Amino acid sequence: MIFTTLLFVLGAFTLASFWEEFRNWLKEVVTKVKKIIKRAVIGFKIFVKKMGEAIKEISKNYSQNEEGRWHETVVSREISESEVPADILEKAKRQQGIEVDVTEELELQLKG
């Protein structure tokens, strides 16, 4: 019983820690992208991708220029599998080498 409770607490901590770190990274990304493109970021999508022994977090940031043309600025970083919650890791492993959209999961974490 204690072991199960401990696993649950550790799992909840990993999940909360992952989303907190992801959110902080995303804030930093948006700030840097705004400085580089000298425009507001209108929207973004968030992905994870299994790359060998690591996971790549990917932020695709969208903006428009004066003519109304859309631009996509992509920023990514690699993290270890141990930093990723089990459900997200499983999705990434099933789609080895393919970007998995986790935007909705992040939105739910931001609202919660």
Buried (B, 14 or more C-beta within 10 A) or exposed (E): EEEEEEEEEEEEEBBEEBBEEBEEBBEEBBEEBBEEBEBEBEEBBBBBBBEEEBBBBBBBBBBEEEEEEEBEBEBBEEBEEEBBBEEBBEBBEEEEEEBBBBBEBBEEBEEE
